[in-house]
Amino acid sequence: MTYTVAPHLEYFTDFVAARPEFEGFGVGAYVFSHADPTPRVLLLQRALTDSMPGCWEGPGGGCEPKIDKTLLDSLVRETLEECGLHVSHISDLVAVDCWEHYRRSGGRIRIAKYSFVVEVQETLRCSAGTPQPVPTLQIPVQLEPLEHQQFDWAIKEDILLSVRSSNGPYKFPLPLIGHQAPNILRAFELVEERQSKE
């Protein structure tokens, strides 16, 4: 896995060991396409046979200490496994969500999920030595069918419509916690802030 990390996120390389109050860690990735006049974020729809069937989310999953050396390695691995895209740069921390998970076997564990804006190799191609955005519909997303049944590149307005109305195109998981849609909107804000400085 070859990727770069924004300097303000480098502390995540030794992060998990420094948080003993959590028994489990999760990661989430917000992948944006910049080929259109307005940014679009990649959303995946959960398989109908999985938990929270039919809900939309970004790529992500659990950290696996036996496989992943760091939290950021988990992020890169989960992004590749869930949508077939290779993270090239981790640019911003979007949100931290914490909750208790009740195991079927009894007991509970404390989980912290860290979500980031990432850049992936597949959204750019070189033309005459200059990086150019790949058209959104040509980005080669490959889903793991047992986990997700379809994907979409969403604009901010459709996320807002889905939050405000049941007529929106996306249903988000965990309505009682409600973190998924606000995190996606926060990711849009970070991307828009970065674009305004360029």
C-alpha positions as CSV (number, residue, x, y, z in Angstrom):
1,M,0.0,0.0,0.0
2,T,1.6,3.2,-1.1
3,Y,-0.2,6.4,-0.1
4,T,0.6,9.8,1.4
5,V,-0.9,11.5,4.4
6,A,-1.5,15.2,5.0
7,P,0.9,16.4,7.6
8,H,-1.8,17.2,10.2
9,L,-2.9,13.6,10.1
10,E,0.4,11.9,10.6
11,Y,-0.3,11.2,14.3
12,F,-2.7,8.5,13.1
13,T,0.2,6.2,12.2
14,D,0.6,5.2,15.9
15,F,-2.9,6.1,17.0
16,V,-4.7,2.9,17.9
17,A,-2.3,1.9,20.8
18,A,-2.9,5.4,22.3
19,R,-6.6,4.8,22.6
20,P,-7.1,1.9,25.1
21,E,-10.6,3.1,26.0
22,F,-11.9,1.6,22.8
23,E,-12.0,-2.2,22.0
24,G,-12.8,-1.7,18.4
25,F,-12.0,0.8,15.6
26,G,-13.8,1.5,12.3
27,V,-12.9,3.7,9.4
28,G,-14.8,5.4,6.6
29,A,-13.7,7.0,3.3
30,Y,-15.2,9.8,1.4
31,V,-14.1,9.6,-2.2
32,F,-14.8,12.6,-4.5
33,S,-14.9,13.0,-8.2
34,H,-13.9,16.5,-9.5
35,A,-14.6,16.0,-13.2
36,D,-18.0,17.8,-13.0
37,P,-18.6,21.5,-12.2
38,T,-19.7,20.5,-8.7
39,P,-17.9,17.8,-6.6
40,R,-19.6,14.4,-6.3
41,V,-19.1,11.8,-3.5
42,L,-19.1,8.1,-3.9
43,L,-22.0,6.4,-2.1
44,L,-22.5,2.6,-1.8
45,Q,-25.9,1.0,-1.2
46,R,-25.8,-1.8,1.3
47,A,-26.9,-5.2,0.1
48,L,-30.4,-6.3,1.0
49,T,-29.0,-9.4,2.7
50,D,-26.7,-7.3,5.0
51,S,-27.4,-5.3,8.1
52,M,-29.1,-1.9,7.5
53,P,-30.3,-3.2,4.0
54,G,-30.6,-0.7,1.2
55,C,-29.0,2.2,3.2
56,W,-26.3,4.4,1.6
57,E,-22.9,5.1,3.0
58,G,-19.3,5.7,2.0
59,P,-16.7,2.8,1.8
60,G,-15.5,1.7,5.2
61,G,-15.3,-1.0,7.8
62,G,-13.5,-2.4,10.8
63,C,-9.8,-2.3,11.6
64,E,-8.1,-5.7,11.7
65,P,-5.1,-5.6,13.9
66,K,-3.7,-8.9,12.5
67,I,-3.7,-7.4,9.0
68,D,-3.5,-3.6,9.4
69,K,-0.4,-1.9,10.9
70,T,-2.2,1.4,11.4
71,L,-5.7,2.9,11.4
72,L,-4.8,4.5,8.0
73,D,-3.8,1.1,6.6
74,S,-7.3,-0.1,7.5
75,L,-8.8,2.8,5.6
76,V,-6.8,2.1,2.5
77,R,-7.6,-1.7,2.7
78,E,-11.3,-1.2,3.3
79,T,-11.6,1.3,0.4
80,L,-10.0,-1.2,-2.0
81,E,-12.0,-4.1,-0.8
82,E,-15.4,-2.3,-0.9
83,C,-15.1,-0.3,-4.1
84,G,-11.9,-1.4,-5.9
85,L,-10.3,2.0,-5.6
86,H,-6.7,2.7,-4.6
87,V,-6.2,5.4,-2.0
88,S,-3.3,7.7,-3.0
89,H,-3.7,10.4,-0.4
90,I,-5.5,11.0,2.9
91,S,-6.3,14.6,3.1
92,D,-8.7,15.4,6.0
93,L,-10.4,13.9,9.1
94,V,-14.1,14.4,8.7
95,A,-15.6,13.0,11.9
96,V,-15.2,10.7,14.9
97,D,-18.2,8.7,15.9
98,C,-18.3,6.6,19.1
99,W,-20.8,4.1,20.3
100,E,-21.3,0.8,22.2
101,H,-22.0,-2.4,20.3
102,Y,-23.9,-5.2,22.0
103,R,-22.6,-8.6,21.0
104,R,-25.0,-11.4,20.4
105,S,-23.0,-13.6,22.7
106,G,-23.4,-11.0,25.5
107,G,-21.4,-8.1,26.6
108,R,-20.6,-4.9,24.8
109,I,-17.6,-3.2,23.3
110,R,-16.8,0.5,22.7
111,I,-16.1,1.4,19.1
112,A,-14.7,4.6,17.6
113,K,-15.1,5.2,13.8
114,Y,-12.8,7.7,12.1
115,S,-13.9,9.0,8.7
116,F,-11.6,10.8,6.2
117,V,-11.6,12.5,2.8
118,V,-9.3,10.5,0.6
119,E,-8.0,10.8,-3.0
120,V,-7.8,7.7,-5.2
121,Q,-5.6,7.0,-8.1
122,E,-8.5,6.2,-10.4
123,T,-9.9,9.8,-10.4
124,L,-7.0,11.2,-12.3
125,R,-5.1,10.3,-15.5
126,C,-2.1,11.9,-17.1
127,S,-2.5,13.6,-20.4
128,A,0.6,15.1,-22.0
129,G,2.3,14.9,-18.5
130,T,-0.6,16.9,-16.8
131,P,-3.0,15.2,-14.4
132,Q,-6.6,15.4,-15.7
133,P,-9.8,14.4,-13.9
134,V,-11.3,11.1,-15.1
135,P,-15.0,11.6,-16.1
136,T,-17.1,10.5,-13.1
137,L,-18.9,7.7,-15.0
138,Q,-15.6,6.3,-16.1
139,I,-14.1,5.8,-12.6
140,P,-13.9,2.0,-12.3
141,V,-15.8,1.3,-9.1
142,Q,-16.0,-2.5,-8.3
143,L,-18.4,-3.5,-5.6
144,E,-18.2,-6.5,-3.2
145,P,-21.7,-7.9,-4.0
146,L,-22.2,-9.5,-0.6
147,E,-21.8,-6.1,1.0
148,H,-23.1,-3.5,-1.5
149,Q,-25.5,-3.8,-4.4
150,Q,-25.0,-0.5,-6.3
151,F,-23.2,2.8,-6.2
152,D,-23.8,6.4,-7.1
153,W,-21.8,9.6,-7.3
154,A,-24.0,12.0,-5.3
155,I,-24.1,15.8,-5.4
156,K,-24.5,17.8,-2.2
157,E,-28.0,18.9,-3.0
158,D,-29.3,15.3,-3.2
159,I,-27.7,14.6,0.2
160,L,-29.5,17.6,1.6
161,L,-32.8,16.6,0.0
162,S,-32.5,13.1,1.5
163,V,-31.9,14.5,4.9
164,R,-34.9,16.9,4.8
165,S,-37.4,14.6,3.0
166,S,-38.3,11.0,2.6
167,N,-38.5,11.8,-1.2
168,G,-34.7,12.1,-1.5
169,P,-32.8,9.6,-3.5
170,Y,-30.8,8.2,-0.5
171,K,-31.7,6.4,2.7
172,F,-29.0,6.7,5.4
173,P,-28.3,4.1,8.1
174,L,-28.5,4.6,11.9
175,P,-31.4,7.2,11.9
176,L,-31.2,7.4,15.7
177,I,-27.6,8.3,15.7
178,G,-27.8,10.2,12.4
179,H,-24.1,10.5,11.8
180,Q,-23.8,9.3,8.2
181,A,-25.6,12.1,6.4
182,P,-24.0,14.9,8.5
183,N,-20.6,13.4,8.0
184,I,-21.1,13.3,4.2
185,L,-22.1,17.0,4.3
186,R,-19.1,17.8,6.4
187,A,-16.9,16.1,3.9
188,F,-18.4,18.3,1.2
189,E,-17.6,21.4,3.3
190,L,-13.9,20.3,3.6
191,V,-13.6,19.7,-0.1
192,E,-15.2,23.0,-1.0
193,E,-12.9,24.8,1.5
194,R,-9.9,23.2,-0.1
195,Q,-11.1,24.1,-3.6
196,S,-11.7,27.8,-2.6
197,K,-8.0,28.0,-1.5
198,E,-6.6,26.6,-4.8
